[in-house]
Amino acid sequence: MIHANRMTGPSQRQVRATGWQVRVTGWQLRWTGWQVRTTAWQVRGTGWQVRAIAGQVRVTAWQVRVRATAWQVRTTAWQVRTTGWQVKATAWQVGATAWQVIGTGWQVRGTGWQVRARGWQVRGTAWQVRARGWQVRGTGWQVRVTGWQVRATGWQVRARGWQVRGTGWQVRVTGWQVRGTGWQVRGTGWQVRARGWQVRGTGWQVRGTGWQVRVTGWQVRGTGWQVRGTGWQVRGTGWQVRGTAWQVRGTGWQVRARGWQVRVRGWQVRVTGWQVRVTGWQVRGTGWQVRARGWQVRGTGWQVRGTGWQVRGTGWQVRGTGWQVRGTGWQDRGTGWQVRGTGWQVRGTGWQVRARGWQVRARGWQVRGTGWQVRGTGWQVRGTAWQVRVRGWQVRARGWQVRGTGWQVRVRGWQVRAL
């Protein structure tokens, strides 16, 4: 019952739409179903199944018996009997492993929880870390040294390796993740695209709509910038380049490796398959799926979606005012057109040439090869690791920071704060 899904590489982890997937460890959650390739866990619909380890529960309750550990979930509460974990309504308690008040100090009451021995506490929507001395009140909290952070309705504890964001939560140690609001795991870290969370390597941070990547790169979600490894991303304006691929998020389409994605319109292509984040469509492997609206053709790759149609095999697509031929590389979407083979694009007031690696977009231009960019009143040279933007920058130690615009670079990477 393991869902057939291709993997792009042993070191990649990704999450798409309402499901999540960790490629390295092989765990996957799609829509309402879980799948773990390595350990053969799987949930489809409303029920859980663990094939290799044994244990299965259907409908609204699930139970996973892992060796001596018995997991159980009933409606909104779940319990691990051997270790003593228990959640009822919105409260947590762990008895056997002393995760409660009496043991090592874990307790959750109503909407908040507290760890007395560890010295941190949550009341309502605010967190406090007493022992470590970090605290943020109001909408969230952050512990910079230990890497914990909570923003709005979500929270994460890196030391313990699990995270809750909106309706989803992640356990980092075991390598699985719930993609309720748009989380993603890449390499050694995880990322939340919808709300702007990212963990990369040794550290992570989310401030408002900003991102931080300390080890491998930098990213600004409010202004849309991210550099991860060999690629860069402009989220606010919609540009992203990762490796040999690029993405235009704001304008609604993306190219990654062999696939491309349109986020604004609500559909996406990720390497081997299509996925629609907004409308709930998804195609992985060889088939299509449309959850909320429309229909799917799993073998042929055809899709009919309101004003447009698409043939995956031929690369043709018609959506609203634009059309696209994937085989020839041509695309016409509203105000502009694109030739994928040649790398040319005209969208609104800006245009780009992929082959030569530079872009002209409304307020600026960019050269991918050299790392130059002009945006608004500022410009950036990524090769030399400095940038000039509207409010100016500050260079400090091994990194640089702009407090006005919400950028910060710490030690080995880049950080974005409250854009």
N, C-alpha and C positions, 0 to 999 in steps of 0.2 A: 504493500500500500504506500510505498514511498513514491512521492510525486517525481516524475522524470523531469529533471531540470539540469541543463548543461552548466558546467562550471567554466568560467573563463580562466581560471588559474588557481593554483593551490593556496595562494596568499591573498585572495580577494574575498571580501565579505560585502554583501549588499542587502539592502532592504528596499522594497518597492511597494507602493500603494498601501493597502491595509494589512499586508502580510509582511513577515520579516524573514530574512535568510542570512545565515552565516556560512559562507562558502568553505572556509577552512575546516570548520568542524562539521559542516554538513547539516546544520539545523536550519529549519525553514518553517515560516508561518505565512500562510497565504489566506487572505480574507479572514475566514473564521477557523482555519485549520492549521495545525502545527505539524511539522515534519522534522525529524532529526535523522539525518542519514547515518551518522556514525553509530549512534545508539539505537537507531530505528524507532524513535518516538514519532508518533503521528497523531494529529487530531484533525478530523475532517468534520465540517459542519459544527455540531455542538458537542461532540464526544471526543474522548481521549483514547489513544491506543498506544501501547508500548509492546512492540513485537519481540525484540531481542531480549528485553529484560522481563517481559511478561507483565500483564496487567492491562485492563481495559475498562473504561466506563463510557457509557453513551449518554446522549441527551444533555441534561444540565449538570450532571455530576461526573467527575472523573477520578480515577485512582490509579496511581502508578506505584507498583511495588518494585523498588530497586534494591535488590539484595535484601538487606534487613530493614530498609527504609520504606515506609508506606506513605504515599502522598494521596491526599483526598481533597476534592473540592466539591462543595455542594452549594449551588446557586452562587451567592456572593462571598462565601466563606471557604477557606481551604485549610487543610491541616496535614502536617507530617507527623505521623503517630510516633514513629521510633525516635525521631529527634525532638519531637515535642513542639513543632511549629504549628501555629494556629492563627487564623484570621477570621473574625466574625464581623460582618458588616464592614466597618472601616477601622477596626482595631486589630493589632497584631499581638501575639504572645507566643513565646517559645519557652517551653517548660524544661524539657529534658536537657537541652543544650544551654540552659540558663540564659535565654534571651529575654527574660522578663525582669521585673523590678528586683526580685529577690536574688536572682542569680547574678549574671554579669551586668544587669541593669537595663534590659530592653523592655519597653512597654509602650503600648499605643492606647490612648484613651480618646474615644470620639474621633475628632478630625486630626489629632496630632499624636506623636509618639515621642518617647524619651528614652535615652540611654544614660543611666546614672553613672555607671562605672566608667563609661567612655567619656562622659561629660558633655553630651550634646543633646538638644531637646528641640521639639517642634510644638508650637502652640498655634493652632489655627493655620495660617499660611506662612508663618515666619519660623525660621530655624535659628538655633543657637548652638554653638560649639564652645563649651566652657573650658574644657581641658586645653584644647588647642588655641583658644582665644579668638576665634573668628566668628563673626556674627553679622547677619544681615536681616533687618526686620522690615516688615511691610509685605513685599511680594516674594521674597526669596532669601537665600543665604548662600554663602560661598566660603569654602575653606581652601585657601590657596595652597598651603603647604601640603595638606593631605589630598588635595584634589577633589574634595567634595563640593558640590554646588547644587543649589536649588533655585529655580527661577519660576515664578508664577505658580502653576499647579504641579510642577514636577520636582523631583529631587533625585539625587544620585549620591552614592557613597562609593568612591573608588577603592578605598582600602578593603571594604567588604565585597566589592565587586558586583553591586546590583544597583538598579536605578528605577525610579518610577517617574514617568512623564505623562501627565494627563491620565489616559486610560491604560497605558502600557507600562511595562517595567522590564528591566534588563538585568541579567546576571552576567557579569563580565568574566568571572572566573571560569564558569562552565561554558561560556561562549555562545549563549543564545540570547535572543532579543525579541521584544514585541514591538511591532511597528504599528501602533495605534495612531500616532501623530506624525510619523515620518522619520523613524530612526534608521540608521545604517551603520553597519560595521565594516570597516575597511582596514585590512592589514592587522595592526595590533590595537586599533582603537575603534570607536563607534562614532556615529554622526547622526544628529537629528536635523533633517533638512527643513521640516515644516516650521519648527520653532527656533531653529538656529543653534542647535547643540552640536558640539563636536568634541571628540576625544581622540587625540592622535599621539601615539607613543607614550610619553611620560605624563602628559598633562592635558587639561582641557578647561575650557571656561565658556560660559554663556552670559552675556550681559545684554539684557534687552533683546535686540535682534542681532547681536554680534557673535562672532566666533573667535576661537583661538586655537592654533595648532603650534605647539611649542617645538616639536622636534623636526618634523619634515617640512613645515611650510607655514604660511600665514593665510588668513582669510578675514574678510570683512563682509558680513552679511548685510548690514544696513546699506553700505555703498556697493556691495556686491562683489568684493574682491576675495579671492582665495588662491593660494599657491600651495599645491600639494605635490610633492615629488617633482616630476618633470612638467607639470601642467599648471595652469592658472585658471581662475574663475572670476567672473564678474557677475554676481548675482543680482545686484540692483539693476544693472543694465542688461543682464541676461547672458553674459558671456562666461564660458568655462572651457578650459583646455586641460585635458588630462592625458598625458602621454601623447598619442597620435590623434586624439579626438578633441573635439571642441563642442561647446554647448552654448546655446543662447536661451537663457531662462526667462528673462523679462519679456522677450519677444515671442517666446513660446516654442522653441525647438532646440534640440540638443543632438550632438553627434558624439558617440563614445565608441571607440574601436570600430566594430562593424555595425553598430546600431545607432539610431537617433531617436530623439524624444521631443515631444511637444507638450510642455507643461500647462501653458495657458489654456489651450484648447482641451486639455484633459486627457491626452493619450500620449503614449511613450513607447519607444523602442529601445530595448536594452540588450545589446549584443545579439543574442539569439532569439529574442521574443519581444512582443509588444505588451505594454501595460498602460492602462489608463488610470491615473491617480485620482483625478477629480470625479470622473463619472463612474469609476469602478470597473472599467474594462481591463482585461489583462489577457495577454497571449504569451505563453512561455513554451519554449521548445517549438513544436510544430502547430500549435492550436491557438485558437482565440477564445476569449471569454468576455462576456459582457454581463456584469452583475445587475446594475441598477436599471439601465435602459438598453434596448437593442437586442442583438442576437449574436451568436458566434458560429463560425465555421472552423472546425478544428483541423480538417485536412487540407482545405483549399486555401485558407488564408484570406478569404473574402470578408469584408465588413461593410455594412451599410449603417451609416450613422447620420440620421437626420438629413442634412443638406449635402452630404458627401458620400462617396464610396471609395473603396480601396481594394486593390489586388496586390497581395504581398509578393506573389511570384513575379509579377511583371514590374513591380515598383510604381504602379500608377496610383494616384490618390487624388480625389477631388473633395475638398472641404470648404464649403461656403463660397468665398470669392476667389479662392486660390486652387491651384492644381500642382501636382508633383509627379515626376517620373523618376523613380529611384534608380532605375537602370541607366538612364541617360544623365542623371544628376540635375535635372531641371526642377525648379520649384517656383510656384507663383502663389504667394500668400498675401492677399490684400494689397498692401502698399508696395510690395517689392517682389523680386524674384531672385532665384539662386541657381547657380550651376555647380553642383557638388563636385563633378569631375574636375572642373577647372578651378574651383575654389572661389568663384565670384559670387557676390551676393549684393542685392540692392534691397534695403528694407527701410522704408520711410525716408529719413534724411541722411542715412549713413550707408556705406557699402564697405565690402571687405573682399580681400583676395586671400583665400586659404593657402594657395601654393606659395605665395610670397610672404605670408605670415603677418599681414598688417590689416588694420580695420579703420574705417572712418565711420563714426556713429555720432550724428547729431552734434555732440559737444566735444568730440575729440577723436583721436585715432590711436592706433596701437600697432606695434611691430612685434610679432611673436618671437621671431628669431633673436632679435636684439634685446627684447624685454622693455622696449620703450612704450609709453602710453601717454596720451594727452586726454585728460578728462576735465571738462569745465575750465577752471582757472589754474589747475595744477597739472603736473606731469610727473612721471615716474620712470626711473630706469631700474628694472628689476635685477639686472646683472650686477650693478653696483650696490644694490640693496638699500637704496634710499628713494624717497618720494616727496614731492612737494604738492600739497593739496590746498584747499581753500583756506583752512585755518592754520596751516603750518605744521611742522613736525619737530620732534625732539629726539635727539640721539642719546641713548643712555646705555652704558656698559656694552654688552654684546648685542643689544637690540635697540630699537627706537620706538617712540611712542608719540601719539598725537592725542591729547586729552580732549581737545575740542571736537574733533571729528570721531572720536571713539576708537582710534587705533592704538594698539600697544604691542610692542615686541619684547618678549622676555627671553633672556638667555639664548636659546637656540631657535626660537621661532617667533611667530607673529600672533598677536592677540587683538581682538576687537572688543571695545566696550561701548555699550549704550550709545548706539548711533542715532 
